């Protein structure tokens, strides 16, 4: 039998790229001789991250439509037309057995043209509030893999398969011990609890400001692993010490999660899926600046299951010390949040998505 040929498109943000790479890694693990091609948007993060993960990627001249009046919108129709033509040529040359989209600008033209050419198509929606590209594609594609309930608000019910979000295999296979993790980060005090602060690969300005302003409060209870993002590292590296470890980016998330006793994080869908596997007490501070405010919706969905705490950015000054002191003094609350969050985890999500992809290719 000839090797499977799989085309994957997703990008713009890590929330779309890393699930796409997880799917590709599982394809390669399951079918070592399969051929995989990524399609992304020129000048976006995927053009760097995908080759770094060991995969070929082709770029399309595509971007999002600006929500406000902007001269950039004048070129949008031309970008769409050019991307549709280029996507058609890529598909003709590669001859895929299936096309997979994880959201982001480039997945629109790619999956639209794949559908028109009769190629089986599947999209994976990470968030509890569907992205615009996936909503537009929903009527065309064959299957929609989701990670939240009630997604028939956005997608045809008969196409929906509840799988959860793809996560990194090293987290599923996690066997890292806490002492090993503490040693990796160079903490001298092995008994004091550790706070992990996550702001995403670029960093979260408001979370960084909060941590800096509340260092005296935080260090009464914990040592800190502070992932501040590459945009902010030069500003915050001055806080590096025996009890505070500031990093632009964390290459070993398995070690960071193993070391952590409590976590402060944004509420991107991929991060939430990872944190559910980890099962530590979390305070979510969702970004209010993302499309459809989906991080807040994601965080509320977890909070409603008594699996995490959430503070909106505008409430940080008044509420953070209250939330922090409550969490750190209430061990029963910590245990309850951890247990409830672990119950949400879907460690087999990537494998379940792969089963859906295999079904499409064999149909």
C-alpha positions in Angstrom: 0.0 0.0 0.0 1.3 3.4 -0.9 2.3 5.7 2.0 -0.4 8.1 3.3 0.0 11.7 2.1 -1.3 14.2 4.7 -1.5 18.0 4.4 -2.0 20.1 7.5 -2.7 23.8 7.9 -2.9 25.9 11.0 -1.1 28.9 12.3 -1.0 32.6 13.2 -0.6 31.7 16.9 0.9 28.9 19.0 -2.6 27.9 19.8 -3.1 26.7 16.2 0.5 25.7 15.4 1.3 23.3 18.3 -1.9 21.2 18.0 -1.1 20.9 14.2 2.5 19.7 15.1 1.1 17.3 17.7 -1.2 15.8 15.0 1.7 15.5 12.6 3.9 13.8 15.2 1.2 11.3 15.9 0.8 10.7 12.2 4.5 10.0 11.9 4.5 7.8 15.0 1.5 5.7 13.7 2.6 5.6 10.0 6.4 6.2 9.9 6.5 6.2 6.1 3.7 8.8 5.7 4.4 12.1 3.9 3.4 15.3 5.6 3.2 18.8 4.2 2.2 21.9 6.2 0.7 25.0 4.6 0.9 28.3 6.6 0.6 32.1 6.2 3.8 33.9 5.0 5.5 35.9 7.7 3.6 34.2 10.5 5.0 32.1 13.4 4.4 28.8 11.7 7.0 29.5 9.0 9.6 29.2 11.8 8.0 26.7 14.3 7.1 24.0 11.8 10.5 23.6 10.1 12.0 23.6 13.7 9.8 20.6 14.4 11.1 18.8 11.3 8.4 19.4 8.7 8.3 21.0 5.3 5.9 24.1 5.0 4.7 26.2 2.1 3.4 29.7 2.7 0.4 31.5 1.4 0.0 35.3 0.9 -3.0 35.6 3.3 -3.9 37.6 6.4 -7.0 38.3 8.5 -9.5 41.0 7.7 -9.0 43.9 10.0 -11.9 44.5 12.2 -11.5 48.3 12.1 -11.4 50.5 9.0 -7.9 50.0 7.6 -6.1 50.4 4.3 -4.8 46.9 4.8 -8.3 45.6 4.0 -7.9 46.9 0.4 -5.5 44.1 -0.4 -7.6 41.4 1.4 -9.6 40.3 -1.7 -6.4 40.0 -3.7 -4.8 37.9 -1.0 -7.7 35.6 -0.8 -7.8 35.1 -4.6 -4.0 34.5 -4.8 -4.1 32.1 -1.8 -6.9 30.1 -3.4 -4.9 29.7 -6.6 -1.7 28.8 -4.7 -3.5 26.4 -2.4 -5.0 24.7 -5.5 -1.6 24.2 -7.0 -0.1 22.9 -3.7 -2.9 20.3 -3.5 -2.5 19.3 -7.2 1.3 18.8 -6.7 1.1 17.0 -3.4 -2.0 14.9 -4.0 -3.0 14.4 -0.3 -5.2 11.7 1.0 -6.6 14.0 3.6 -6.5 17.7 4.5 -6.5 18.8 8.2 -7.0 22.3 9.5 -6.4 23.6 13.1 -7.5 27.2 12.5 -5.7 30.3 11.4 -5.8 32.3 8.1 -4.1 29.8 5.8 -6.3 26.9 6.7 -9.3 28.6 5.1 -8.1 28.6 1.4 -6.3 25.3 1.8 -9.3 23.3 3.2 -11.7 25.1 0.9 -9.8 24.0 -2.2 -9.2 20.5 -0.8 -13.0 20.2 -0.4 -13.6 21.4 -3.9 -11.2 18.8 -5.2 -13.0 16.0 -3.4 -10.3 15.4 -0.8 -11.5 14.3 2.7 -11.2 17.2 5.1 -11.2 17.6 8.9 -10.9 20.6 11.2 -9.9 20.7 14.8 -11.3 23.5 17.0 -9.4 24.1 20.2 -11.6 26.7 21.8 -15.0 26.7 23.5 -15.9 29.6 21.2 -15.1 28.7 17.6 -12.7 30.8 15.5 -13.9 32.5 12.4 -12.0 30.4 9.9 -13.3 27.1 11.3 -16.9 28.5 11.4 -16.6 29.4 7.7 -15.2 26.0 6.8 -17.7 24.0 8.9 -20.3 23.4 6.2 -17.6 22.3 3.7 -15.5 19.8 5.7 -16.3 16.2 6.5 -15.5 16.2 10.3 -15.1 18.7 13.1 -13.1 17.5 16.1 -13.8 19.7 19.2 -12.6 20.0 22.8 -15.7 21.6 24.4 -19.4 20.7 24.8 -22.2 22.5 23.1 -20.2 23.2 19.9 -23.3 22.6 17.8 -23.8 26.3 18.3 -21.1 26.8 15.6 -20.9 23.5 13.7 -23.3 21.0 12.1 -24.1 18.5 14.8 -23.7 15.4 12.6 -20.1 16.4 11.8 -18.9 17.0 15.4 -16.7 14.5 17.2 -15.7 15.2 20.8 -12.0 14.4 21.1 -10.3 17.0 23.2 -7.2 19.0 22.2 -4.0 17.5 21.0 -1.2 17.8 23.6 2.5 17.2 23.6 3.3 13.5 23.9 6.0 14.2 26.6 3.2 15.5 28.9 1.0 12.4 28.3 4.0 10.2 29.0 5.2 12.4 31.9 7.4 10.5 34.3 9.5 13.5 35.5 10.1 13.6 39.3 9.7 16.8 41.2 13.3 16.6 42.7 14.6 16.3 39.1 12.6 19.3 38.0 13.6 21.4 41.0 17.3 20.6 40.3 16.8 21.5 36.6 15.7 25.1 37.6 18.4 25.5 40.2 16.4 26.1 43.3 18.4 25.7 46.5 15.4 25.3 48.8 13.8 22.0 48.0 11.0 22.2 50.5 9.4 25.6 49.6 6.5 25.5 47.1 6.9 26.6 43.5 4.7 29.0 41.5 4.8 28.6 37.7 3.9 31.8 35.8 2.9 31.3 32.1 2.3 34.1 29.7 2.7 32.4 26.3 5.7 32.4 24.0 5.6 36.2 23.4 4.7 37.0 27.0 1.7 38.6 28.7 2.4 42.3 29.7 -0.3 42.4 32.3 0.7 39.2 34.0 4.3 40.3 34.1 3.3 43.6 35.7 1.3 41.7 38.3 4.1 39.4 39.2 6.6 42.3 39.5 4.1 44.4 41.6 3.2 41.4 43.9 6.7 39.9 44.3 6.8 40.6 48.1 3.4 38.9 48.6 4.2 35.9 46.4 7.6 35.3 47.9 6.1 34.9 51.3 4.7 31.5 50.1 6.6 30.4 47.0 9.6 30.3 44.8 8.9 31.3 41.2 9.5 30.0 37.7 8.5 33.0 35.6 8.1 32.6 31.9 7.9 36.3 30.9 8.1 35.9 27.1 10.8 37.0 24.7 9.3 40.5 24.3 9.8 41.2 28.0 12.8 39.2 29.1 15.2 42.2 29.0 12.8 44.2 31.2 12.3 41.5 33.9 15.6 39.5 33.9 16.8 41.8 36.7 14.5 39.8 39.1 16.5 36.6 38.6 17.7 35.2 42.0 18.0 32.1 44.1 14.2 32.0 44.5 13.0 33.6 41.2 13.9 32.1 37.8 13.0 34.4 34.9 13.0 32.9 31.4 11.9 34.2 28.0 10.7 30.7 27.0 10.6 27.3 28.7 12.0 24.5 26.5 11.1 21.8 29.0 7.5 22.3 29.9 7.4 18.8 31.4 10.0 19.9 34.0 8.2 23.2 34.6 4.9 21.4 35.2 6.5 18.8 37.4 8.2 21.4 39.6 5.0 23.6 40.0 2.7 23.4 43.0 0.5 26.2 41.8 0.2 28.0 38.4 -0.8 31.4 37.1 -1.6 31.3 33.4 -3.4 32.7 30.4 -6.3 30.6 29.2 -5.5 29.6 25.7 -7.2 26.3 24.8 -4.0 24.4 24.3 -2.6 25.5 27.6 -5.8 24.5 29.3 -5.6 21.0 27.8 -2.0 20.7 29.1 -2.9 22.0 32.5 -5.7 19.5 32.8 -3.2 16.7 32.3 -0.9 18.2 34.9 -3.7 18.7 37.5 -2.3 21.5 39.6 -4.2 24.4 41.2 -4.5 27.2 38.6 -5.4 30.9 38.6 -6.4 31.9 35.1 -5.9 35.5 33.9 -7.4 35.4 30.4 -6.3 37.8 27.8 -9.1 40.2 26.9 -7.5 41.1 23.6 -8.0 37.9 21.6 -10.7 37.2 19.0 -14.2 36.9 20.4 -12.7 37.1 23.9 -12.3 33.3 23.7 -9.8 33.0 26.5 -12.3 34.4 29.0 -14.9 32.0 27.7 -12.4 29.1 28.0 -11.6 30.1 31.6 -15.2 30.5 32.6 -15.9 27.0 31.3 -13.2 25.5 33.6 -14.2 27.8 36.6 -17.8 26.6 36.2 -16.6 23.0 36.8 -14.9 24.1 40.1 -11.6 23.2 38.4 -9.7 26.6 38.5 -9.9 30.2 39.7 -10.2 33.1 37.3 -9.5 36.8 37.6 -10.2 39.3 34.8 -7.4 41.7 34.1 -9.4 44.7 35.1 -10.0 43.2 38.6 -6.3 42.2 39.3 -5.5 45.1 41.6 -8.4 44.6 43.9 -8.9 40.8 43.7 -5.5 39.1 43.2 -4.2 39.4 46.8 -7.6 38.0 48.0 -7.6 35.1 45.6 -3.9 34.3 46.2 -4.2 34.3 50.0 -7.3 32.2 49.9 -5.7 29.6 47.6 -2.5 29.3 49.4 -4.1 29.0 52.9 -6.8 26.5 51.9 -5.3 23.1 51.2 -8.7 21.5 50.7 -9.4 24.1 47.9 -6.1 23.2 46.3 -6.9 19.5 46.3 -10.4 20.0 45.0 -9.3 22.2 42.1 -6.6 19.8 41.2 -8.9 16.7 41.2 -11.6 18.4 39.2 -9.2 19.7 36.6 -7.7 16.3 36.2 -11.2 14.9 35.5 -11.4 17.2 32.5 -8.2 15.9 30.9 -8.3 14.0 27.6 -4.9 12.3 27.4 -5.9 10.3 24.3 -7.1 13.3 22.3 -4.4 13.1 19.7 -4.9 9.4 19.2 -8.7 9.9 19.0 -8.2 12.6 16.3 -6.0 10.2 14.4 -8.7 7.6 14.4 -11.0 10.1 12.7 -8.3 11.0 10.2 -7.7 7.3 9.4 -11.5 6.7 9.0 -11.6 9.5 6.4 -8.6 8.3 4.5 -9.9 4.7 4.3 -13.5 5.7 3.4 
